[in-house]
Amino acid sequence: MIATNDAIPRVFAVYWKNFDYWQVHSLLLSLTNKCFWPTIRLGEVVTIRNEIIPNDEIIEGKVSLLDRISFEEGRIFFGKRTTTRMVQFRARPGDIVVSKINARKRAIGIVQHGTNVGATIHFRVLIPKSNMIDTEFLWAALRSQYCTRQFEVETGGIGKGEISEDRLLAINVPLPPIVKQKAIVAHWFKEQEKIAVVRERVHKLETKLPLIIYHKLGTPTPIEEKVTKKYLIMLWKDLERWSFSYLSQIKKGLLGFAKSKFPIEPLGNHLVETMNGYCIKPVAGPTPYKMLKLNALNPDGLDLTASKFVKVSDRIAERFSLQKDDILICRSNAYEYVAKCALVREDQPKYLFPDIIIRACVKSSVLPEFVTEFIQTPLGRSYFQINSRRAVGGMWKISADDILNFPLPIPPLDVQRQIIEYVAAGREEIARERERAERLTLDINAEIEALILGTKKLSDIKF
């Protein structure tokens, strides 16, 4: 074999006996994708569940339609119960569900007990043969880099092609002895507990941030979030609006900032202006300008990498570009995204904000960091959520008037700075813990990958 690069040779030779089908990327993968355990075709360790769900069961709303599979955790999420008449295949507890489109993004999950699930033709439901392969091991193997590279080849790399059933069943998976499979799975579960401990620490630190703000303002802490009961009993004198969401928020004390040791004023008293963003479709690019996506708005700050190229005039770009101290607030999207916000720290003339976002510019009487942090608290977000309206298409919306009327305690500027300093210190600690969790996750995933591929021995691990 003549090769110009160890990882990606330009010229290579293979035996005819190694040909599966004529596909250059597949042949190249066979040279670079190494596993030290024996491998086996997926179709030899699973069967396909082709159990079609009867229409009457769907029409009666007894089935949860598979909505998506989390790429990070492999947990399966289901949408609302559906009455849509479409072909759905049943997925039973213990089955593995593979997204034919997004398998390359590790969209693979195990169906949990207590669920009645329907999957469309864009998924395949696999029944592992328990005498040959452990279900959790197979799930982890299919999400390994070894299998992900095969999925990328079969679905056109970064394209959006679907893997066919035949090619899905032809995917090669590692097959160590089943005793070692179970040992690897046991080690994976043990290591996940370590990750969970660090993530729980991050969660606790995040929940402390609003408490700092409430304490400094003398604002009552809302009741801990919990599922609202189906039946809610209240006195007529307590009713201000006929809305179950509104009433349930009353019970939790989540109606916005209603009490404080400082004066509470409408935010509009301290705004220079508000402005809706610009509506335009993204293009392939590259272009001089980019439009923010909604996931650019994060509690820790603005993520400019979450953006797409757009083609606009310099005049439009100048009007809708990001400027230092702009507060960007989500005005239209799913309910949980309403009033999601972030602060622009520096001028960004090449980045624009879209029409689903409102820009608010504050006066010198308040600090933009102070306002942003207050909007992001549970009390702040709940005010906007209970005042949101459902628009055409099922999206929830707030208006500029809701932002103008937002009740905000106004302490002196020195107190505002003190609060921001406390919150900033908390965010720095959260960032350190989050980095630690991410680093631990990467290390553990790399170790599990090595065990799955056999590049690391089980004897090297302390169980």
C-alpha positions as CSV (number, residue, x, y, z in Angstrom):
1,M,0.0,0.0,0.0
2,I,1.3,3.5,-0.9
3,A,0.1,6.2,1.4
4,T,0.8,9.9,1.7
5,N,-0.9,10.2,5.1
6,D,-1.2,7.6,7.9
7,A,-4.7,8.8,8.8
8,I,-6.1,9.5,5.3
9,P,-4.1,7.8,2.5
10,R,-4.7,9.1,-1.0
11,V,-3.7,5.8,-2.6
12,F,-4.4,2.4,-1.0
13,A,-4.7,-1.2,-2.0
14,V,-7.3,-3.7,-0.7
15,Y,-8.0,-7.4,-1.3
16,W,-11.2,-8.3,-3.3
17,K,-12.2,-10.4,-0.3
18,N,-12.5,-7.2,1.8
19,F,-15.0,-5.6,-0.5
20,D,-18.4,-5.2,1.0
21,Y,-19.7,-2.8,-1.7
22,W,-18.1,-0.3,-4.0
23,Q,-17.8,2.9,-1.9
24,V,-14.5,4.6,-1.6
25,H,-15.1,6.1,1.8
26,S,-16.2,2.8,3.1
27,L,-13.0,1.1,1.9
28,L,-10.9,3.9,3.3
29,L,-12.7,3.6,6.7
30,S,-11.8,-0.1,6.8
31,L,-8.2,0.9,6.7
32,T,-8.3,3.5,9.4
33,N,-11.2,2.4,11.8
34,K,-9.6,-0.1,14.1
35,C,-11.1,-2.3,16.8
36,F,-9.1,-4.9,18.8
37,W,-12.1,-7.0,19.8
38,P,-13.8,-9.3,17.3
39,T,-16.5,-7.4,15.4
40,I,-19.9,-8.6,14.1
41,R,-22.5,-7.2,11.9
42,L,-25.3,-5.5,13.7
43,G,-27.9,-7.6,11.9
44,E,-26.4,-10.7,13.6
45,V,-27.0,-9.5,17.1
46,V,-30.4,-7.7,16.7
47,T,-33.7,-8.2,15.0
48,I,-36.0,-5.4,13.6
49,R,-39.3,-4.8,15.4
50,N,-41.8,-4.2,12.6
51,E,-44.8,-4.2,14.9
52,I,-47.2,-1.7,13.4
53,I,-49.4,0.1,16.0
54,P,-53.2,-0.2,15.2
55,N,-54.8,3.1,14.1
56,D,-57.5,3.0,16.8
57,E,-54.8,3.0,19.5
58,I,-53.3,6.1,17.9
59,I,-56.6,7.8,17.4
60,E,-57.5,7.3,21.0
61,G,-54.2,9.0,22.1
62,K,-52.7,6.0,23.8
63,V,-49.3,6.3,22.1
64,S,-46.5,8.8,22.6
65,L,-44.9,9.6,19.3
66,L,-41.1,9.5,19.4
67,D,-40.1,13.1,19.2
68,R,-36.3,13.2,19.3
69,I,-33.3,11.4,20.9
70,S,-30.9,13.5,22.9
71,F,-27.5,13.5,21.2
72,E,-25.6,14.0,24.5
73,E,-27.1,11.5,26.9
74,G,-28.9,9.0,24.6
75,R,-32.1,9.4,26.6
76,I,-35.2,9.2,24.6
77,F,-37.7,12.1,24.7
78,F,-41.3,11.8,23.6
79,G,-43.6,14.4,22.2
80,K,-47.2,14.8,23.2
81,R,-49.6,11.9,22.7
82,T,-50.6,12.0,19.0
83,T,-53.7,11.2,17.1
84,T,-52.0,11.7,13.7
85,R,-52.7,8.8,11.4
86,M,-49.3,7.8,10.1
87,V,-47.5,4.5,10.1
88,Q,-45.9,4.0,13.5
89,F,-43.9,1.1,14.7
90,R,-44.1,0.1,18.3
91,A,-41.0,0.3,20.5
92,R,-41.1,-1.7,23.6
93,P,-39.1,-1.3,26.8
94,G,-35.5,-2.6,26.3
95,D,-35.6,-1.9,22.6
96,I,-32.9,0.3,21.0
97,V,-34.2,3.0,18.8
98,V,-31.9,4.4,16.0
99,S,-32.6,7.6,14.1
100,K,-31.9,6.8,10.4
101,I,-31.0,10.5,9.8
102,N,-29.1,11.4,12.9
103,A,-27.4,8.1,13.9
104,R,-24.1,9.9,13.0
105,K,-24.9,12.4,15.7
106,R,-25.4,9.6,18.3
107,A,-29.2,9.8,18.2
108,I,-29.6,6.4,19.6
109,G,-31.5,5.5,22.8
110,I,-32.9,2.7,24.9
111,V,-36.7,2.6,25.5
112,Q,-37.4,2.8,29.2
113,H,-40.1,0.8,31.1
114,G,-43.6,2.2,31.5
115,T,-43.8,3.8,28.1
116,N,-46.0,3.1,25.1
117,V,-44.0,4.4,22.2
118,G,-44.5,4.9,18.5
119,A,-41.7,5.5,16.1
120,T,-42.1,6.7,12.5
121,I,-40.4,5.3,9.4
122,H,-37.4,7.7,10.1
123,F,-36.4,5.4,13.0
124,R,-35.6,1.8,13.3
125,V,-36.5,-0.3,16.4
126,L,-33.9,-2.9,17.3
127,I,-34.4,-5.9,19.6
128,P,-31.0,-7.0,20.9
129,K,-30.3,-10.8,21.2
130,S,-29.5,-11.0,24.9
131,N,-27.7,-14.2,24.6
132,M,-25.1,-12.6,22.4
133,I,-24.9,-8.9,23.4
134,D,-25.8,-6.8,26.4
135,T,-28.3,-4.1,25.6
136,E,-26.5,-1.3,27.4
137,F,-23.2,-2.4,25.8
138,L,-24.7,-2.4,22.3
139,W,-26.1,1.1,22.9
140,A,-22.7,2.4,24.0
141,A,-21.0,0.7,21.1
142,L,-23.3,2.2,18.5
143,R,-22.6,5.6,20.0
144,S,-18.8,5.1,19.9
145,Q,-16.5,6.8,17.5
146,Y,-16.0,3.4,15.8
147,C,-19.6,3.1,14.8
148,T,-20.2,6.9,14.4
149,R,-17.6,7.0,11.6
150,Q,-19.5,4.2,9.8
151,F,-22.8,6.1,10.2
152,E,-21.1,9.2,8.7
153,V,-20.0,7.2,5.7
154,E,-23.4,5.7,5.2
155,T,-25.3,9.0,5.5
156,G,-23.0,11.1,3.4
157,G,-20.9,12.7,6.1
158,I,-22.3,16.0,7.1
159,G,-25.3,15.6,4.7
160,K,-28.8,14.7,5.7
161,G,-29.2,11.3,4.0
162,E,-30.9,8.4,5.8
163,I,-29.1,5.2,6.4
164,S,-31.0,2.3,4.8
165,E,-32.1,-0.7,6.8
166,D,-29.7,-3.0,4.9
167,R,-26.7,-0.7,5.6
168,L,-27.8,-0.2,9.2
169,L,-27.7,-3.9,9.8
170,A,-24.3,-4.1,8.0
171,I,-22.7,-1.7,10.6
172,N,-19.9,-3.5,12.3
173,V,-20.0,-3.5,16.2
174,P,-17.3,-4.7,18.7
175,L,-18.2,-8.0,20.3
176,P,-16.1,-8.9,23.4
177,P,-17.2,-11.8,25.5
178,I,-20.5,-11.0,27.1
179,V,-19.0,-11.2,30.6
180,K,-16.6,-8.4,29.7
181,Q,-19.5,-6.5,28.0
182,K,-21.3,-6.5,31.3
183,A,-18.1,-5.5,33.2
184,I,-17.7,-2.5,30.8
185,V,-21.3,-1.5,31.3
186,A,-20.9,-1.8,35.1
187,H,-17.8,0.5,34.9
188,W,-19.7,3.0,32.8
189,F,-22.5,3.2,35.3
190,K,-20.0,3.7,38.2
191,E,-18.2,6.5,36.3
192,Q,-21.5,8.2,35.4
193,E,-22.1,8.6,39.2
194,K,-18.9,10.6,39.4
195,I,-20.1,12.9,36.6
196,A,-23.6,13.2,38.3
197,V,-22.0,14.4,41.5
198,V,-20.1,17.2,39.8
199,R,-23.1,18.2,37.7
200,E,-25.3,18.3,40.8
201,R,-22.7,20.6,42.4
202,V,-23.0,22.9,39.3
203,H,-26.8,22.8,39.7
204,K,-26.7,23.8,43.3
205,L,-24.4,26.7,42.6
206,E,-26.8,27.9,39.8
207,T,-29.8,27.8,42.1
208,K,-27.9,29.9,44.7
209,L,-27.5,32.9,42.2
210,P,-31.1,34.0,42.4
211,L,-31.1,33.6,46.1
212,I,-28.3,36.1,46.4
213,I,-30.4,38.6,44.4
214,Y,-33.5,38.0,46.5
215,H,-31.6,38.4,49.7
216,K,-29.9,41.6,48.7
217,L,-33.3,43.1,47.7
218,G,-35.3,41.8,50.6
219,T,-37.6,40.0,48.1
220,P,-39.5,36.9,49.3
221,T,-38.1,33.6,47.9
222,P,-40.6,31.8,45.6
223,I,-41.8,28.4,46.6
224,E,-39.6,25.6,45.2
225,E,-40.7,24.5,41.8
226,K,-42.9,21.4,41.8
227,V,-45.5,19.9,39.5
228,T,-48.9,21.7,39.8
229,K,-51.7,19.5,40.8
230,K,-54.5,18.9,38.3
231,Y,-57.0,20.4,40.7
232,L,-56.4,23.9,42.1
233,I,-58.6,25.4,44.9
234,M,-58.6,29.1,45.5
235,L,-60.8,31.8,47.0
236,W,-62.6,34.1,44.6
237,K,-61.0,37.1,46.3
238,D,-57.6,35.8,45.2
239,L,-58.6,35.6,41.5
240,E,-57.1,38.4,39.3
241,R,-57.1,36.5,36.0
242,W,-58.8,33.4,34.7
243,S,-55.7,31.4,33.6
244,F,-54.6,28.1,35.1
245,S,-50.9,29.0,34.4
246,Y,-51.4,32.4,36.1
247,L,-53.1,30.9,39.2
248,S,-50.5,28.2,39.6
249,Q,-47.8,30.8,39.5
250,I,-49.6,32.7,42.3
251,K,-49.4,29.5,44.5
252,K,-45.6,29.4,44.0
253,G,-45.1,33.2,44.5
254,L,-43.9,33.5,40.9
255,L,-45.6,36.7,39.7
256,G,-42.5,38.9,39.4
257,F,-40.9,41.3,41.9
258,A,-43.8,42.4,44.1
259,K,-41.9,43.2,47.3
260,S,-38.6,44.7,48.1
261,K,-36.8,47.0,50.5
262,F,-36.1,49.2,47.5
263,P,-38.7,51.1,45.3
264,I,-40.2,48.9,42.6
265,E,-40.6,50.7,39.3
266,P,-41.6,49.7,35.7
267,L,-38.4,48.9,33.7
268,G,-39.7,51.3,31.1
269,N,-38.8,54.2,33.4
270,H,-35.2,53.3,32.9
271,L,-35.1,52.4,29.2
272,V,-33.9,54.5,26.3
273,E,-35.7,52.3,23.8
274,T,-36.8,48.8,22.7
275,M,-36.5,47.5,19.2
276,N,-37.5,44.3,17.4
277,G,-34.9,42.5,15.4
278,Y,-34.7,41.9,11.6
279,C,-36.3,39.1,9.7
280,I,-34.4,37.4,6.9
281,K,-33.5,33.9,5.9
282,P,-30.0,32.7,6.4
283,V,-27.7,31.9,3.4
284,A,-24.9,29.4,2.8
285,G,-22.3,32.1,3.0
286,P,-19.7,33.2,3.7
287,T,-21.0,36.8,3.9
288,P,-19.8,39.9,5.8
289,Y,-22.7,39.6,8.3
290,K,-24.2,36.9,10.6
291,M,-27.5,36.6,12.4
292,L,-27.8,35.3,15.9
293,K,-29.7,32.1,16.6
294,L,-31.8,31.8,19.7
295,N,-29.4,29.5,21.5
296,A,-26.9,32.4,21.4
297,L,-28.7,33.7,24.5
298,N,-27.1,32.1,27.6
299,P,-27.2,33.0,31.3
300,D,-23.3,33.1,31.2
301,G,-23.3,35.5,28.2
302,L,-23.7,35.8,24.5
303,D,-22.5,32.9,22.3
304,L,-21.6,34.4,19.0
305,T,-20.8,31.0,17.5
306,A,-24.5,30.3,17.5
307,S,-25.1,32.3,14.3
308,K,-25.8,32.0,10.6
309,F,-24.7,33.9,7.5
310,V,-27.1,36.5,6.1
311,K,-27.0,38.7,3.1
312,V,-28.0,42.3,4.0
313,S,-27.1,45.8,3.1
314,D,-24.6,47.9,5.1
315,R,-27.5,50.2,6.1
316,I,-29.6,47.3,7.5
317,A,-26.5,45.8,9.3
318,E,-25.7,49.1,11.0
319,R,-29.3,49.4,12.3
320,F,-29.5,45.9,13.7
321,S,-25.9,45.2,14.7
322,L,-25.1,44.4,18.3
323,Q,-23.8,47.3,20.5
324,K,-22.2,47.3,23.8
325,D,-24.7,47.0,26.8
326,D,-27.6,45.9,24.6
327,I,-29.9,43.6,26.5
328,L,-31.3,40.9,24.1
329,I,-34.6,39.3,25.2
330,C,-36.4,36.5,23.4
331,R,-39.9,37.7,22.5
332,S,-41.3,34.7,20.6
333,N,-40.7,31.0,20.7
334,A,-41.6,27.9,22.8
335,Y,-42.9,28.8,26.3
336,E,-39.7,27.8,28.1
337,Y,-37.7,30.2,25.9
338,V,-39.8,33.3,26.6
339,A,-37.6,36.1,28.1
340,K,-34.4,34.1,27.7
341,C,-31.8,36.9,27.5
342,A,-28.2,37.9,27.4
343,L,-26.0,41.0,27.6
344,V,-23.8,42.3,24.7
345,R,-20.4,43.0,26.3
346,E,-18.7,44.6,23.3
347,D,-19.7,46.2,20.0
348,Q,-20.2,43.5,17.4
349,P,-20.8,45.3,14.1
350,K,-20.8,42.1,12.0
351,Y,-23.6,40.4,14.1
352,L,-27.3,41.2,13.9
353,F,-30.2,40.1,16.1
354,P,-33.3,38.4,14.6
355,D,-37.0,39.4,14.8
356,I,-37.7,36.8,17.6
357,I,-35.5,39.0,19.8
358,I,-36.1,42.4,21.3
359,R,-33.2,44.7,22.0
360,A,-33.5,46.9,25.2
361,C,-31.2,49.8,25.9
362,V,-31.1,51.1,29.5
363,K,-30.5,54.6,30.9
364,S,-27.6,55.4,33.2
365,S,-30.0,55.0,36.3
366,V,-29.5,51.2,36.1
367,L,-26.6,48.9,35.2
368,P,-27.3,46.7,32.2
369,E,-25.7,43.7,34.0
370,F,-28.1,44.3,36.9
371,V,-31.2,44.3,34.7
372,T,-30.1,41.3,32.7
373,E,-29.5,39.2,35.9
374,F,-32.9,40.2,37.3
375,I,-34.7,39.2,34.2
376,Q,-33.0,35.8,34.3
377,T,-34.1,35.0,37.8
378,P,-37.1,32.6,38.3
379,L,-39.2,35.6,39.4
380,G,-38.2,37.6,36.4
381,R,-38.8,34.9,33.8
382,S,-42.1,33.9,35.4
383,Y,-43.4,37.5,35.0
384,F,-42.9,37.3,31.3
385,Q,-44.1,33.7,30.9
386,I,-47.5,34.4,32.6
387,N,-48.0,37.5,30.5
388,S,-47.1,35.7,27.2
389,R,-49.8,35.0,24.6
390,R,-50.0,32.1,22.3
391,A,-49.7,33.2,18.7
392,V,-50.5,31.5,15.3
393,G,-48.4,28.4,15.0
394,G,-48.4,27.7,18.7
395,M,-45.5,30.0,19.5
396,W,-45.6,32.1,22.7
397,K,-45.0,35.8,22.5
398,I,-44.3,38.8,24.6
399,S,-44.4,42.4,23.5
400,A,-42.3,45.6,24.1
401,D,-45.1,46.7,26.5
402,D,-44.4,43.6,28.7
403,I,-40.8,44.7,28.9
404,L,-41.7,48.3,29.7
405,N,-44.1,47.2,32.5
406,F,-41.6,44.7,34.0
407,P,-41.5,45.5,37.8
408,L,-37.9,46.0,38.9
409,P,-36.6,46.9,42.3
410,I,-34.3,49.9,41.9
411,P,-31.5,50.1,44.5
412,P,-28.8,52.8,44.4
413,L,-26.1,52.2,41.8
414,D,-23.5,51.2,44.4
415,V,-25.9,48.4,45.6
416,Q,-26.4,47.3,42.0
417,R,-22.7,47.0,41.6
418,Q,-22.3,45.0,44.8
419,I,-25.0,42.6,43.7
420,I,-23.4,42.1,40.3
421,E,-20.0,41.5,41.9
422,Y,-21.6,38.7,44.1
423,V,-23.3,37.2,41.1
424,A,-20.2,37.4,38.9
425,A,-18.2,35.6,41.6
426,G,-20.8,32.9,41.6
427,R,-20.7,32.6,37.9
428,E,-17.0,32.2,37.9
429,E,-17.3,29.3,40.4
430,I,-20.0,27.7,38.3
431,A,-17.7,28.0,35.2
432,R,-14.9,26.3,37.0
433,E,-17.1,23.4,38.2
434,R,-18.7,23.1,34.7
435,E,-15.3,22.9,33.1
436,R,-14.4,20.2,35.6
437,A,-17.5,18.3,34.8
438,E,-16.8,18.6,31.0
439,R,-13.2,17.5,31.5
440,L,-14.3,14.5,33.6
441,T,-16.9,13.6,31.1
442,L,-14.4,13.7,28.2
443,D,-11.9,11.6,30.2
444,I,-14.5,9.0,31.1
445,N,-16.0,8.8,27.6
446,A,-12.5,8.3,26.2
447,E,-11.8,5.5,28.7
448,I,-15.1,3.7,27.9
449,E,-14.4,4.1,24.2
450,A,-11.0,2.5,24.7
451,L,-12.6,-0.4,26.6
452,I,-15.3,-0.9,23.9
453,L,-12.6,-1.0,21.2
454,G,-10.2,-3.1,23.2
455,T,-7.4,-0.5,23.1
456,K,-7.5,-0.5,26.9
457,K,-7.7,-3.7,28.9
458,L,-10.2,-4.4,31.6
459,S,-7.4,-5.5,33.9
460,D,-6.1,-1.9,33.8
461,I,-9.3,-0.6,35.4
462,K,-10.1,-0.8,39.1
463,F,-13.7,-2.0,39.4
